[in-house]
């Protein structure tokens, strides 16, 4: 091997963002002749960007020690920072904290006035941003000032974006989003390092989703998609990008595409150490299975997301509600809300909480949730959250018998859903509009609303909502089922999410016989889908303890 020539080839690949080539060439060179610390940093960066976190961490540590050996303390501190950050973001706080402590000790022992002092402030701010956003803001402000003084745009952008998130959590949403936008302008310029670029992209999009800011989330998700597409061998950030794209596609009703993105994100992230991000992808997959009525798959994905440390509420409670398990859903959502003090996180729980409380006939609890949600929506002024709040307010007013006022709230919600192109949410609001029109004696308009909702649910594949609409319309008989004992057994197994093949194996039947039983069940009960059959089974206690024994 011509080491000098290969080294230049590796450096050139790195400069052109050909991360796989840079990693392969620099790794080969390093095996022949240990790399100098600057090239170890290139190796570490390219290793991280192709998903080889262990190799990246090892190369960064080697660079740290090599810089110390050369007396380059500030560069050694920079390596300590970049060793710590991935560890902290993966939840390895002991190791990450140890590296940060080493960085701080080197700075203090050397009494160094350098840009690295600003870098070590960043993870301190991240640690405090939820607990004490004002203190976090002050740390980020100091870090940004250091970055400005030394002309380090990476640090300035990291710190400004941190300031923005801190202000958002402190309740200063407008000022916070302005700083986030400023950080994203710099990120989009292409002048920042790839590590900082990916980190800020994902963090800002997450903040937009927390704020229910659909427009910004869509805009920055598209920008992140373009950035990832320009680097085909990029592994980190691409999985997060898929999750964000899945959220956008789900909102706009492209559920099959959204599910494909979520599954691809799970596959890509399963091979990386970032369990928290994998949990996000699994939760998104679970939610898409839930709204389509694939409850067995949904429950399994929720279980896996929980194992990754991701919160499984409100999705799991909503799935239990769809299955008719109202008490379990109510207990779970109450606990989740009680354990959540942060107003932005509570905003994501309040609408499901109100829906479940209404199903449990606890109208006062639903009213409290509606009032809190309306207050948060007024504060954030995000169209998406305003629509959610108006829908919940309308549902509660209907339950309270205030039909005319409910109609106004539901019309407001429906108008916003139409503007932001959210067909599923609009269809759910149209169901309530249909019920309100019925109570006002306007049967013709009620039929139009319910018919439009049914069409949307059918096109989306929202089987549980179709089943509920069937029940509202009286399509599901409430008395004696007329089913044979064998048909009840088949219906019970359908409700657990089993396929025809699995049911046949459980009951020692042929799949053809199972299919015939299902046809009979659908005919006798007036049902049109497995999801409707599942809803019927839960509503009529056919999946309770006595059937499971």
N, C-alpha and C positions, 0 to 999 in steps of 0.2 A: 504494500500500500504506500502510495505517495502521500504521507500524512499531511504535508503542507497544502497540497492540492485538494485533498478531501476536506480539510478543515475550511478552506475557502469556499468549497461547494456547499458545505453545511451552513456556513454563515450567509451565503447568498440565498439558499432556500429559506432560511429564517427571515431574511429581509423581505422576501417576496411572499411571506405568510404561507409557505408550503410546509405546514407543520409536520406532517408525516415524514417527508423527505428530510427535513431538518433534524427531526428526532433520530431517524435511522442512521444518517451519515454521522452526526455528532456522537451517537452512541458507539458506532464502529471505531471512530477516531479515538474515543476515550478508552476503549479496550486496548488499543495499540499504544497509546501514549496519553497519560492523564491530562485532561484539559486544564487550561488556565481558568481562573475564577470567572472572568467575563464570559468565556464560552460555556462554563458550567451553568451560568445563569441562562444562557440561550438554550442549553439542553433542558434545564428544568422547566423553562417556559413552554417549549415545544412539547415536552412530555405531558405537562398538565393539559395542554390544549388538544392532545389526542387521547386524553382519558387515562393516562398512566400516572395516577396520583402518587403511588408509592415511589416510583422512579423519580418523579418530580421533586418530592420531598427530600429524597436522599441527595439529589444533585444540589438542591438549594442549601442543605446543611453542609455539604462539602465546600460549596462556594463561600459560605459563612466562615468556616474555619480557614480556608485558603486566604481570604481577605484579611483575617486577623493576623495570620502569619506574615503577611506583607505590610502590616501596620495600617491597613486601610479600614479603620474602625467604622467610619460612617457607612461604607458599602457593606460591611459585615452586619451592621444594624439593619440595613435595608433587607438583607437576606433573612435575618431573624424575623422581621415583620412579615415577609412573604411566606415564611415557614409557618408562622402562627395563624395567619388569616384563613387558609383552607381548613386547618384543624378546628378553629373556632366555629367556622360556618358549618362544619360537619357535627358540631356538638362535642368535640373532644376538648373540653375546656381546661382540663388539667395540663395537658401537653401544650396546648396553645397558649395558656396563661404563663407557662414556664418560659416559653420563647419570648413572650412580651416582656417578662421580668428581666430576662437576660439583656434584651435590647435596651431597656430603661437603665439597667445597671451600667452598661457600657457607655451610654450617653452621659450619665451622671459622673461616673469615675473619670471620664475624660474631659468633663466640663465642656462638652461640645455644643457649639451653636451651629446647628445644621438643619437641613430640611427634614431629616429623619425624625427630629423631635415632633414634627407635625404628624408624621405617619403613625407614630405610636399612640397618638391621641385618638385616632380614628376608631380602633376597636374598643377603646374605653367609652367613646360616645355611643357606639352600637350597643354596648352592654346596657347603657342607661336609657336608651331612647324610649322604651316603653315605661320603665319604672319612674324616671325623672326627666321628662323631655326638656325642661328648661336647663338642667345641668348638662344634658347631652348637647343641646344647642350651643352652650358656651364653649364646650370642648371642641365642637366642629368649627365654631367661629375662630377659635384660636388656631386650629390646624389650617384653616383657609388663609389666615393672615400670614402664617409661616410659609405656606405654599406661594402666596403672592410675593413675599419678600425674596424668596429664592428662585422665583420664576419656574416653579414646578407645576405644570398644568394638570398632571395626573392627581397630585395631592389636592390642588384647588377644587377640581371637579368632584373627587371623592367627598371632600369636606362640605362643599356647597350642597351636594345632594343629601348629605347627612343633616345639614341644617334644615333643609326643606322637609325631610321626614319628621324631624323633631318638632318643627312648627306645626305640622299637621296634627301630630299627637297632642300638642299643647292646645289645640283648638283654633289655631290661626291658619285656617285652610287656604285662604287666598294667597297669603304671603308664602306659605309652604309650597303650594303648587307653582308659584312663580319661580322659586328657586329650583324646583325640580325641572321645570322647563328650561331654565338657564343651563343647568347641568347637562340636559339632553341635547341642547344645541351644540355644546362642546363635544359630547360623545359622538354625535352624528358627523362631526367635521372630519373624523378619521385621524386626528392628530394625537390621540391618546394611545397608551399601550393596550394590547389586547386584553390583558387581565383586568385592567380598570374598566375598559369599554364593556366587557361582558357583565361584570359585577354591577355597574351602574344601570345598564339596560334592564336587567332582571329586577333589580331593587325598585326602580322607578315604576315599571309596569305593575309590580306587586302593590306599590302605593296607590296607583290609579285604580286598581281593582278594589282595594280597601275603601277608597273614597267613592266607589260606584261611578267613577268617571269613565264611562264607556268610550266617549270620543277619544280621550287621551290614550286609554288602554289600546284601542284599535290602532291609532296612529303610531305609537311607539312599538307595538307588536309587529306592525308591518315593517318598520325600520329595522328591528332586530332580525326579522326573517331575512331581509336583504343582506344584512351583515353576515349572518350565518351562511347564507347561500353562496356568498363570495369566498367562503373558506370550506370547501366540501369535506375536509377531513377533521373539522372542528367537532369535538365531542361535548365538552362542557357548554352550557348555555343553550345548545340545540334542543336538549330535552325540555328545559324550561320554556323555550320558545314554542315548542309543540303544545305544551300545557296551555299557554296563553292563547295560542291560535284556537285550541279546542274550546276555550271559554267563549271566544268571539263567535265561532261557528255555531255553538249551541244557542247562544242568544238569538242569532239570526235564523234559527230553525234548520240548519244543515246538520242534523243529528248524525247521520251515517259518517259524514266527513269528520265531525267532531270526535266520534268514537274511534275512528281510524287514527286521528292525531293522538288521542289519549293512549291508545294501545301502543303506538310507536314510541311515545314518550316513556311508557313503562318498560318496553323492551330495551331502549337505549340507556335508561337510568338504572336498570337492574344490575348492570355490569360496573357501575361506578359506586364509590363509597358514600355518596351523599344520600343517606337514607331519608332525610327529611324531604328532599325534593322528590324522591320516588314516592313518598307518601302522598304528596300533592297530586301526582299523576294517577295513583291508584284511587284516590278519592274522586277525582274527576271522572274516571272510568266508572266507578260505582254509581255516581250521580246519573250518568247517561244510561246505564242499565236500569236504574230505578225508574226514570221517567218513561222508559220504554216497556216497563213491566217485567223485565228479566230479573226477578227478585233473588233467585238463588245466586246468580252471577254477581248481582249487586252486593248481596250480603258478604260473599267471599272477598270481593274487592274492598269493602269497608273493613273487614277483618284484617286484611293485609296492610291497609293504610294505617290502621291503629297500631299494628306491630311496628310500623316505621316511625311511630310517635306523632302521627298526624291526628288532629281532632276528627272524630267521625260524626259529629253533630253539626248541623241539623239533619244531614242527609239520612242517617240511619233511623232517626225518629220519624221522618217523613215516609220512609219505606214501611215502617211498622204501621203508620197510620193508613197507608194505602192497602195494607193487608188486613185492616180491621182491628189491629191490636192497639186500641186507643189508650188504654191504661198504661201500657208499656211506653208508648210514644210520649204520653204526657209526663210520666216520671222522668224519662230521659231528657226531654227538652227543658223541664223545670231545673234539673240539676245543671245542665249546660249553661243556662242563663244565670243561675245563681253564682256559678263559678267564673263568670266573665264580667269584670268591672269596666273594661275598656269600651268606650262608647262606639267605636268603629266596629269592633268585633261583635258587640251586642246588636248592632244594626243588622248584621247578617242572621242573627238568631230570632229577632223579634217577629218577623213575618211568619216563619214556620211556627213559632211559639203561639202566636195568635190563632193560626189556622187549627193547630192541635187543641188549643183550649176551647175553641168554638165546637170542635167535634166532641169534646168532653163535657159540653154544656156549662163551661165556666166562663160566662160572658164577661163578668167583671175583670177577670184576669186578662182576657183578650182586649178589653177596653184600655187597661193600663199599658199594654204593649203597643196598641195603636197610637196612644197619645205620646209615648216616648219616641216611637218611630217617626211620627209626624214632626216632633221637635228636632230630631237629628236631621231629617230631610230638609226642614226649613233652614237649618244651620249650614248644611253642605251645599244646598241648591244644585244638586246633581239630578238631571232629569230621570235617570234610572231609579234612584232612590225615591224621588218624588212620586213616581208611578207605583212603586212597591207600597209606599205609605198610603197613597190614595186607595189602592186596591184593598189593603187591610182595613182602612177606615170604613170603606164601603161595606165590607163583609161584616164588620162589627155593628155598624148602623142597621144593617138588615136584621141581624140577630136581636137588636134592641127594638125593632119595630119602626124605626125611623126611615121609612122606605124612600120618601122624596129626597131627603138629605143624602141617603145612601146612593141614590141614582146620580146625584151631582158628583159625588166622589168617584164613582165607578166610571162615569163619562170622562172625567179628568184623567183617570188612569188609562182608559182605553185609548184616548187621544195621544198620550205620550208613548204608549207601546207602539202605536202605529208610526209615530215619528221616528222612533229609534229602531224600527223594524224588528220587533220581538214577537213573532207570531204565536208562540206557545203562551207567553204571559198574556197577550191580548185575548187569546181564546179563553183562558181561565177567567179573565175579567168579564168576557161576554157571557159566560155561564151565569155569573152573578147578576149581570144586567138583565138576562132573561128571567131570572127569578124575581127581580125587582119589578119588571114589567108585568109579570103574571099577577103579583100582589096588587098592582095598581089597576088591574082589569084590562090591560092592553095585551090580550092574548096573541094578536097578530104579530106585533113587534117582538114579543117574547119568543115566538116560534122562529122568527128570522135570526135573532141573536143565538138561540140554541143550535139552530141549523148551521150557522156560520162557525160556531165553536166546534161542532161535531166534524165538520169538513176539515177544519184546521187540525184537530186531533188525529183524524184518520190519515191525513197527508204526512203529519209528523211521525206517526207511529206511536202516539202517546196512549198506549193501551189502557193503563189504569184510569186515565181521565175519561176515556170512552166508556169504561165500565161504570164509573160513577155517574156519567151522563145517562147511561142506560137505566141505572137504578132510579135516577130522578124522573125519568120519563115513564117509569113503571114497566120497563121491559123485563125486569127480573121478578118472577113471582115470589111472594112472601110466605105462602102457606106451605103445605106438604109438597115436597120436591117431586114426588112421583118417580124417584130414582130407585133402581134396584140396589141391594147391598153391594154388589160388585161395582156398579156404576159409582156409588159413593166412595168406594175404595180408590177407584181411578181418579175421581175428582180430587180427593184428598192428596194424592200423590202429585197431580198436576199443580196443586196449590203450593207444594214444596219446591217447585221449579224443576221437577224431573222431566226428562225427555220421554217420548214414547218407548224408545229402546230400554231406558232404565226402568220404566213402569212395567214393561213386559218381563224384564228379569226379576223384579221384585215379586210380581204376582204369578210368575211361571205361566205366562201367556205368550201368544205370538204378537208381534207388533201389529199385524193386521187386525187381530181381535181388539187390541187396545184402541186402534184407530176407529173401529166400529163403535166401541163403547163411548168414545169421545163424541162421535157424531150424534149418538143418541142423547148424550148429556146436553150438547148444544141445542138440539131440537126441543127437548123437554123443558129446558130452562129459558129458551129464547135468547141464547147467548151467541156471540159472533167470534169470540177469540179466547185464547188460553188466559189472557189477562183478566177478561171479564169473568171467566170461570174461577180464577183465583180469588178475585174480589168477592164473588158469591160465597165461596167456601169459607172465607174468613168471616163474612157478615153473618153466616148461619152457623158459626162455631163448629164447622166440620174439620178443623185442623187443631182443635183443642186437645187437652190432656187425654181425654177418653179415647180419642182416635189414634193418638200416638203410642198408646200402650199395647 
